[in-house]
């Protein structure tokens, strides 16, 4: 095994053992954190952040031109 795969394996084992030996309370806290992240990134994105470029422009060329215009400030 190379040093990189050994390091990745050690990191994985560290977290795996930590979660495996975690108390009931710690596991519940992680479930709450994961539910919160799910709500923040999936649900809120779907309902509150529509794909502006796809809705307002018909082609990739138009989208690219708009983004370039916004970044450079050329009107």
Residue frames as qw, qx, qy, qz and C-alpha x, y, z in Angstrom:
[[0.000, 0.888, 0.459, 0.000, 0.00, 0.00, 0.00],
 [0.377, 0.506, -0.043, 0.774, 1.16, 3.48, -0.70],
 [0.192, -0.118, -0.486, 0.845, 1.39, 6.21, 1.89],
 [0.349, -0.092, -0.126, -0.924, -1.75, 7.92, 0.58],
 [0.686, -0.238, -0.567, -0.389, -3.92, 4.81, 0.79],
 [0.524, -0.179, -0.685, 0.474, -2.49, 4.04, 4.23],
 [0.001, 0.028, 0.287, -0.958, -3.36, 7.55, 5.40],
 [0.530, -0.145, -0.303, -0.779, -6.88, 7.30, 3.98],
 [0.682, -0.203, -0.701, -0.053, -7.32, 3.90, 5.61],
 [0.359, -0.132, -0.603, 0.700, -6.16, 5.26, 8.98],
 [0.227, -0.037, 0.083, -0.970, -8.53, 8.23, 8.75],
 [0.636, -0.179, -0.505, -0.555, -11.43, 5.95, 7.82],
 [0.621, -0.204, -0.724, 0.222, -10.69, 3.61, 10.73],
 [0.145, -0.021, -0.437, 0.887, -10.44, 6.56, 13.12],
 [0.430, -0.057, -0.033, -0.901, -13.91, 7.87, 12.21],
 [0.684, -0.121, -0.638, -0.333, -15.44, 4.39, 11.92],
 [0.501, -0.164, -0.728, 0.439, -14.31, 3.43, 15.41],
 [0.024, 0.015, 0.317, -0.948, -15.42, 6.78, 16.76],
 [0.557, -0.083, -0.210, -0.799, -18.93, 6.49, 15.37],
 [0.669, -0.108, -0.726, -0.117, -19.19, 2.82, 16.30],
 [0.461, -0.224, -0.672, 0.534, -18.39, 3.47, 19.96],
 [0.120, -0.295, 0.031, -0.947, -20.46, 6.65, 20.15],
 [0.147, 0.218, 0.777, -0.572, -23.14, 6.85, 22.83],
 [0.171, 0.627, 0.756, 0.079, -26.86, 6.94, 22.17],
 [0.020, -0.865, -0.206, 0.457, -26.90, 10.69, 22.75],
 [0.182, -0.524, 0.481, 0.679, -24.13, 11.34, 20.22],
 [0.228, 0.198, 0.846, 0.440, -25.85, 9.29, 17.53],
 [0.108, 0.781, 0.604, -0.115, -29.07, 11.25, 18.03],
 [0.088, -0.793, 0.078, 0.598, -27.19, 14.52, 17.68],
 [0.195, -0.256, 0.695, 0.643, -25.66, 13.34, 14.38],
 [0.199, 0.501, 0.816, 0.208, -29.12, 12.35, 13.11],
 [0.035, 0.877, 0.337, -0.340, -30.38, 15.86, 13.91],
 [0.164, -0.630, 0.375, 0.660, -27.37, 17.41, 12.15],
 [0.227, 0.024, 0.819, 0.527, -27.92, 15.28, 9.03],
 [0.154, 0.699, 0.698, 0.013, -31.64, 16.11, 8.92],
 [0.050, -0.858, -0.087, 0.504, -30.81, 19.81, 9.26],
 [0.193, -0.429, 0.581, 0.664, -28.27, 19.63, 6.42],
 [0.241, 0.335, 0.851, 0.324, -30.78, 17.77, 4.25],
 [0.099, 0.840, 0.502, -0.179, -33.37, 20.48, 4.81],
 [0.129, -0.785, 0.141, 0.589, -30.91, 23.31, 4.23],
 [0.140, -0.411, 0.654, 0.620, -29.30, 22.03, 1.05],
 [0.126, 0.216, 0.893, 0.376, -32.03, 20.06, -0.66],
 [0.045, 0.716, 0.689, -0.099, -35.41, 21.44, 0.33],
 [0.057, -0.808, -0.094, 0.579, -34.46, 25.12, 0.47],
 [0.169, -0.325, 0.590, 0.719, -32.58, 24.95, -2.83],
 [0.150, 0.361, 0.853, 0.346, -35.52, 23.41, -4.63],
 [0.016, -0.793, -0.609, 0.030, -38.11, 25.90, -3.40],
 [0.161, -0.914, -0.109, 0.357, -36.21, 29.14, -2.84],
 [0.174, -0.652, 0.488, 0.553, -33.29, 29.12, -5.28],
 [0.817, 0.490, 0.293, -0.083, -34.47, 28.35, -8.81],
 [0.653, -0.042, 0.407, 0.637, -31.96, 27.91, -11.62],
 [0.127, 0.791, 0.074, -0.594, -31.83, 31.54, -12.79],
 [0.010, -0.477, 0.622, 0.621, -29.72, 30.92, -15.87],
 [0.152, 0.157, 0.940, 0.261, -31.75, 27.97, -17.14],
 [0.188, 0.693, 0.636, -0.283, -35.04, 29.85, -16.69],
 [0.122, 0.855, 0.056, -0.502, -33.94, 33.12, -18.30],
 [0.146, 0.639, -0.588, -0.475, -31.67, 31.96, -21.12],
 [0.905, 0.259, 0.041, -0.334, -32.26, 29.41, -23.84],
 [0.867, 0.375, -0.264, 0.194, -28.76, 28.28, -24.76],
 [0.779, -0.386, -0.078, 0.488, -25.36, 27.71, -23.17],
 [0.450, 0.342, 0.124, 0.815, -23.93, 30.52, -25.29],
 [0.218, -0.751, -0.185, -0.595, -26.43, 33.05, -23.88],
 [0.747, -0.644, -0.152, 0.060, -25.75, 31.84, -20.34],
 [0.754, -0.101, 0.006, 0.649, -22.00, 32.13, -20.83],
 [0.240, 0.529, 0.145, 0.801, -22.29, 35.61, -22.30],
 [0.434, -0.789, -0.190, -0.391, -24.45, 36.76, -19.39],
 [0.801, -0.520, -0.086, 0.283, -22.05, 35.37, -16.76],
 [0.627, 0.126, 0.075, 0.766, -19.05, 36.94, -18.52],
 [0.006, 0.683, 0.195, 0.704, -20.88, 40.25, -18.71],
 [0.601, -0.763, -0.156, -0.182, -21.69, 40.14, -14.99],
 [0.824, -0.343, -0.030, 0.450, -18.13, 39.22, -14.00],
 [0.529, 0.145, 0.143, 0.824, -16.39, 41.83, -16.14],
 [0.013, -0.654, -0.341, 0.675, -18.95, 44.60, -15.72],
 [0.020, -0.129, 0.516, 0.847, -19.15, 45.24, -19.50],
 [0.455, 0.488, 0.577, -0.471, -22.66, 46.16, -20.58]]
